[in-house]
Amino acid sequence: MSRAIRMIKLYENVVIGNFLYGLGFAIRDCLDGRTVFPGMVNQLQQTPVDKELADVLLSFPGLVRLIEFKMKGADLKKEKLRHRLLTLALSGADDAPLLKVSRSVHWYVEVSTVLTDTPLVCRAVPYLDAFSPQSQQEDAASLEHLIEQTAREAVGDLGALAREHAQSYLRRVRMTLAGTSTAAGGLLLVMGKGGSMRFAQLQDISDLNLPDRLWLDRELHRQEPTHEREGPALEHVLERDEPDFELSM
């Protein structure tokens, strides 16, 4: 007696949600609760900023990361157009430094569409290399590995100059890919040692590019935080130790 096997398909938003959920746990495992750890976790998919940036924007003391998630076999016509526009925007004679920053900050992650015991990341490459022939070869890894690698880098120390370069790159991406869009705000969430939560409103997602201490001081000390307005960004401030390593995605 034969029995039909039902294939269960993964969807992009499910993968992104679990990546961010798992990242929170992975970062917590890297911390020991001694000092304040500011972090910005922005799920931008299907928001106005998605078209201007990507699906996910992360900013931690050790990294700034813009990630575009795509399912293997998806229709990539719009994405390839965005890729061409950005490539042209970075082709100027003075853009070599931004090209280097792009390959550190901006990533393209291709995920298997078939649900297996361990969802596979088919490719994780710099966005600018996503559609080059050399990058088409799959290098499968677990989603857990991608999460753990991102978490280890997040608790490092990016440095002020590298962060400034990363923000310059994000501004270039947004100017290149932005059409007619609606401003998108966000929420700053501060987690206390006892588990208490405090919220502050951010009027525009670009405020997330401010230095950690600046937005903490401005948003938390200027006024009592509220949670009346929601936005696509959820900010987490945890407790951190002082790691002595630095990894690249």
C-alpha positions in Angstrom: 0.0 0.0 0.0 1.5 3.3 -1.1 1.3 6.5 0.9 1.7 10.0 -0.5 4.4 12.1 1.1 3.3 15.7 1.8 6.0 18.3 1.3 5.8 21.2 3.7 7.1 24.5 2.4 8.9 27.1 4.4 8.0 30.8 4.0 10.3 33.7 4.2 8.6 35.5 7.1 8.8 32.3 9.2 12.5 32.0 8.6 13.1 35.7 9.4 11.0 35.5 12.6 12.9 32.4 13.8 16.3 33.9 12.9 15.5 37.0 15.1 14.0 34.9 17.9 17.0 32.6 17.9 19.4 35.6 17.7 18.0 37.0 21.0 18.7 33.7 22.8 22.2 33.4 21.2 23.2 36.9 22.3 21.9 36.3 25.8 24.2 33.3 26.0 27.2 35.6 25.2 26.4 38.0 28.0 27.0 37.9 31.8 24.8 40.8 33.0 27.6 43.2 34.1 27.1 46.1 31.7 24.5 47.7 29.5 24.2 46.1 26.0 22.2 48.3 23.5 20.9 46.5 20.5 18.6 47.3 17.5 16.6 44.6 15.9 14.5 45.7 13.0 12.2 43.4 11.1 11.5 45.5 8.0 9.8 43.0 5.7 6.5 44.3 4.3 7.1 47.8 5.7 7.8 50.9 3.7 11.5 50.7 4.6 11.8 47.2 3.2 12.0 48.6 -0.3 14.6 51.1 0.7 16.9 48.8 2.7 16.2 45.1 3.2 14.3 42.6 5.3 16.3 42.9 8.4 18.5 45.7 9.9 20.6 44.9 12.9 22.8 47.3 14.9 24.8 46.1 17.9 28.0 47.2 19.5 29.9 44.7 17.3 28.1 45.0 14.0 25.8 46.8 11.7 24.1 44.3 9.4 21.5 44.6 6.6 20.2 41.3 5.4 18.0 40.3 2.5 16.4 36.9 2.9 15.3 35.0 -0.2 13.9 31.5 -0.6 15.6 29.3 -3.1 13.7 29.3 -6.4 11.9 32.6 -5.7 11.1 35.1 -8.5 14.1 37.5 -8.3 13.2 40.0 -11.1 12.6 42.9 -8.7 15.6 41.9 -6.5 17.9 41.8 -9.5 16.8 45.2 -10.5 17.5 46.5 -7.0 20.9 44.8 -7.2 21.7 46.5 -10.5 20.7 50.0 -9.2 22.9 49.6 -6.1 25.8 48.3 -8.1 25.6 51.3 -10.4 25.3 53.7 -7.5 28.6 52.2 -6.1 30.5 52.3 -9.4 31.9 55.8 -9.0 35.7 56.4 -8.9 35.4 57.4 -5.2 33.2 54.5 -4.1 35.9 51.9 -3.5 35.7 52.4 0.3 31.9 51.9 0.3 32.2 48.7 -1.8 34.4 47.3 1.0 31.8 48.4 3.6 29.0 46.9 1.6 30.6 43.5 1.6 30.9 43.6 5.4 27.4 45.2 6.2 25.0 44.1 3.5 24.3 40.3 3.1 22.1 38.1 0.9 20.9 34.9 2.6 19.2 32.2 0.5 17.3 29.6 2.4 15.9 26.2 1.3 12.1 26.2 0.7 11.6 22.6 1.9 11.1 22.0 5.6 13.6 19.4 6.9 14.9 18.5 10.3 17.3 21.4 10.0 16.4 24.3 7.7 19.4 25.0 5.5 21.0 28.2 4.6 21.9 27.6 0.9 24.1 30.7 0.6 25.2 33.6 2.7 27.1 36.0 0.6 27.7 39.8 0.4 24.7 41.4 -1.4 26.8 42.8 -4.2 28.0 39.3 -5.0 24.6 37.6 -4.8 24.0 37.2 -8.5 27.6 36.7 -9.7 28.4 33.3 -11.3 31.1 32.7 -8.6 28.5 33.0 -5.8 25.9 30.6 -7.2 27.6 27.5 -5.7 25.7 26.5 -2.6 27.5 26.2 0.7 24.7 24.8 2.9 24.8 25.4 6.6 22.3 25.3 9.5 20.2 28.3 10.4 21.6 27.8 13.9 25.1 28.4 12.6 24.2 31.7 11.0 22.5 32.8 14.2 25.4 31.8 16.4 28.0 33.5 14.2 25.9 36.7 14.1 25.5 36.7 17.9 29.2 36.3 18.5 30.1 39.2 16.3 27.2 41.3 17.8 28.8 41.3 21.3 32.2 42.5 19.9 33.3 46.1 19.4 32.8 47.5 15.9 34.5 50.8 16.6 33.4 54.4 16.0 35.0 54.8 12.5 33.6 51.5 11.2 30.2 52.4 12.5 30.3 55.8 10.8 31.2 54.1 7.5 28.4 51.6 7.9 25.9 54.4 8.4 27.2 56.2 5.4 26.6 53.0 3.4 23.1 52.7 4.7 22.3 56.2 3.7 23.6 55.5 0.2 21.4 52.4 -0.1 18.4 54.3 1.1 18.9 57.2 -1.3 19.5 54.7 -4.2 16.5 52.4 -3.6 14.0 54.8 -2.1 10.9 55.8 -4.1 7.8 57.4 -2.7 7.7 56.1 0.9 6.1 56.7 4.2 8.2 57.5 7.2 8.4 54.6 9.6 9.0 55.0 13.3 10.1 52.5 15.9 10.2 51.6 19.6 13.2 51.5 21.9 12.9 48.8 24.5 15.2 48.8 27.6 15.3 45.6 29.6 16.3 46.1 33.3 18.2 43.6 35.4 14.9 42.6 37.2 13.1 42.0 33.9 11.3 45.3 33.9 10.6 46.9 30.5 10.6 50.6 29.4 9.6 51.9 26.0 10.6 55.1 24.2 9.3 56.3 20.8 11.6 56.9 17.8 10.1 59.2 15.3 12.0 57.7 12.3 13.9 54.5 11.8 17.0 56.5 10.7 17.3 57.5 14.4 18.4 54.0 15.0 21.7 55.0 13.3 22.6 57.3 16.2 25.5 56.2 18.4 24.3 53.9 21.2 24.8 56.3 24.1 23.3 59.2 22.2 20.0 57.6 21.5 19.9 56.1 25.0 20.4 59.6 26.6 18.1 61.4 24.2 15.2 58.9 24.3 15.3 57.7 27.8 16.3 60.8 29.7 14.4 63.4 27.7 10.9 62.0 28.6 9.1 59.1 30.1 8.9 56.3 27.6 5.5 55.2 26.3 4.3 52.3 24.2 1.4 54.0 22.4 2.9 54.0 18.9 4.2 50.9 17.2 6.7 50.7 14.4 8.7 48.1 12.5 11.7 48.3 14.9 11.9 46.7 18.3 15.0 47.7 20.3 16.6 45.5 22.9 19.0 46.7 25.7 20.4 43.7 27.5 23.4 43.1 29.8 26.8 42.3 28.3 30.3 41.2 29.1 33.5 42.3 27.4 34.4 39.8 24.7 37.9 39.6 23.2 37.0 38.2 19.8 35.7 39.4 16.5 34.2 37.3 13.7 32.9 38.2 10.3 29.7 36.8 8.8 
